[in-house]
């Protein structure tokens, strides 16, 4: 099934590094569709935000099972490979919440990644559900999570990191003390409770995480 995507790019011919973005179970919120792409384009990246829901007639999968989105990510990578202004050897995958979990699944050793001709160069996951048994990542990975997030628990990410093999690609885990789910998204400034989970923007943690993402992409995509 064809998916919708939102492509933005810096001025000029490139070829530029690129970032594929995966949204969360609440679909396409403003920070994912607008704020992050603008920020990444300013930093010199082409950005493709993948809409996994609209053409599948899904509105919200926070209470139900998500579709297999790993193939959505690689479909986006394949799409970018046809663009002369993208350097296909320098593409990161970035996801938020359920999209962050999909990002980790798409870049794990022994997953569907091994079937793909083209590979991502790096992965960024905001508050994903870490799985101790997921296995090692296939690329350098940055995970950003709130210490008080009871939707995506930081201790599960810490535990999965402690099990990585010595020769695994580097994984950086940033845990923000006293911080909840969706801390980078200004649309949650007032905070809200969803299914017993608090989601709340925190400008300080957001700013720190943005600096981390900037440094990480600079290191692995330049």
FINUKOL-793581 format. One record per residue (C-alpha): residue number from 1; x, y, z. Coordinates in steps of 0.02 Angstrom, whole numbers. Example, Ala and Ser with C-alpha at 12.3 -4.5 7.8 and 13.67 -1.06 7.14 Angstrom:
<nodes>
    i      c1      c2      c3
    1     615    -225     390
    2     684     -53     357
</nodes>
This chain:
<nodes>
    i      c1      c2      c3
    1       0       0       0
    2      70     172     -44
    3     102     286     105
    4     102     474     119
    5     263     563     160
    6     315     743     189
    7     480     791     110
    8     579     948     152
    9     755     996     101
   10     887    1132     116
   11     917    1249     -32
   12    1049    1193    -156
   13    1089    1038    -257
   14    1165     930    -120
   15    1189     788    -105
   16    1135     811      76
   17    1127     690     222
   18     948     643     263
   19     835     593     408
   20     680     481     396
   21     555     520     535
   22     430     397     611
   23     281     467     709
   24     206     394     869
   25      44     298     901
   26     -51     464     914
   27     -11     498     730
   28      56     659     655
   29      74     792     787
   30     141     966     753
   31     316     941     824
   32     344     785     717
   33     267     854     557
   34     331    1032     570
   35     454    1079     709
   36     579     936     689
   37     585     944     498
   38     617    1133     503
   39     754    1108     632
   40     838     967     535
   41     829    1062     370
   42     914    1211     457
   43    1052    1091     506
   44    1075    1042     323
   45     973     881     310
   46     840     822     190
   47     692     760     294
   48     557     633     250
   49     417     613     377
   50     327     448     348
   51     138     444     378
   52     104     262     421
   53     -81     288     459
   54    -180     394     335
   55    -184     276     186
   56    -214     129     305
   57    -365     220     378
   58    -289     218     553
   59    -318     364     671
   60    -234     313     833
   61    -154     147     881
   62    -110     188    1063
   63    -238      61    1125
   64    -216     -67     987
   65     -81    -159     891
   66      29     -57     775
   67      59    -111     596
   68     232    -177     552
   69     320     -12     521
   70     498     -71     489
   71     454     -89     305
   72     384      89     305
   73     556     151     358
   74     647      54     222
   75     518     106      93
   76     561     287     137
   77     747     249     120
   78     715     172     -50
   79     614     326    -101
   80     757     442     -49
   81     882     338    -148
   82     799     400    -309
   83     834     583    -265
   84     993     660    -336
   85     999     784    -190
   86    1013     646     -57
   87    1175     559      -9
   88    1098     388      20
   89    1252     330     118
   90    1213     460     252
   91    1033     433     307
   92     977     419     488
   93     813     346     552
   94     727     445     690
   95     568     402     784
   96     458     460     927
   97     373     344    1053
   98     301     198     951
   99     401     270     804
  100     556     263     915
  101     520      80     951
  102     500      49     764
  103     667     138     739
  104     754      17     858
  105     670    -132     775
  106     721     -71     601
  107     905     -57     651
  108     932    -214     753
  109    1049    -353     703
  110     954    -507     646
  111     793    -411     608
  112     722    -365     438
  113     870    -247     418
  114     974    -393     355
  115     855    -417     207
  116     873    -239     148
  117     989    -183       9
  118    1006      -7      78
  119    1045      26     261
  120    1026     171     381
  121    1186     249     446
  122    1124     295     621
  123     966     291     730
  124     886     415     850
  125     744     356     963
  126     645     473    1075
  127     563     378    1221
  128     550     208    1136
  129     495      48    1222
  130     663     -35    1249
  131     663    -223    1245
  132     799    -316    1338
  133     786    -458    1212
  134     788    -351    1055
  135     972    -387    1023
  136    1114    -274     971
  137    1091    -124     857
  138    1167    -128     683
  139    1210      59     684
  140    1262     194     810
  141    1105     237     910
  142    1048     382    1020
  143     905     352    1143
  144     826     500    1236
  145     704     464    1377
  146     627     542    1533
  147     667     464    1701
  148     484     477    1756
  149     413     410    1592
  150     306     260    1641
  151     255     228    1460
  152     432     199    1397
  153     535     153    1548
  154     714     215    1561
  155     770      66    1667
  156     723     -53    1526
  157     838      44    1409
  158     976      41    1540
  159     954    -147    1560
  160     959    -178    1372
  161    1118     -74    1359
  162    1202    -177    1495
  163    1176    -331    1386
  164    1258    -264    1227
  165    1408    -357    1159
  166    1575    -268    1175
  167    1590    -252     986
  168    1414    -180     962
  169    1399      -8     880
  170    1399     135    1007
  171    1234     170    1096
  172    1210     332    1190
  173    1069     339    1317
  174    1017     510    1385
  175     900     499    1535
  176     823     664    1593
  177     788     669    1780
  178     609     706    1834
  179     548     710    1654
  180     395     627    1573
  181     345     559    1402
  182     339     680    1251
  183     456     802    1339
  184     519     875    1173
  185     345     921    1108
  186     283    1099    1146
  187     103    1046    1109
  188     109     958    1280
  189     157    1115    1377
  190       2    1101    1487
  191      33     915    1512
  192     -98     780    1498
  193    -135     606    1562
  194    -167     469    1433
  195    -213     292    1487
  196    -131     326    1655
  197      28     398    1580
  198      84     579    1600
  199     144     669    1442
  200     225     837    1474
  201     340     956    1381
  202     495    1015    1471
  203     590    1157    1385
  204     757    1121    1472
  205     756     935    1435
  206     696     972    1258
  207     840    1094    1228
  208     968     971    1299
  209     900     830    1192
  210     903     938    1035
  211    1087     978    1067
  212    1121     791    1088
  213    1034     751     924
  214    1130     889     835
  215    1298     825     898
  216    1252     643     861
  217    1198     677     681
  218    1350     786     653
  219    1462     645     713
  220    1383     503     614
  221    1312     585     457
  222    1451     708     415
</nodes>
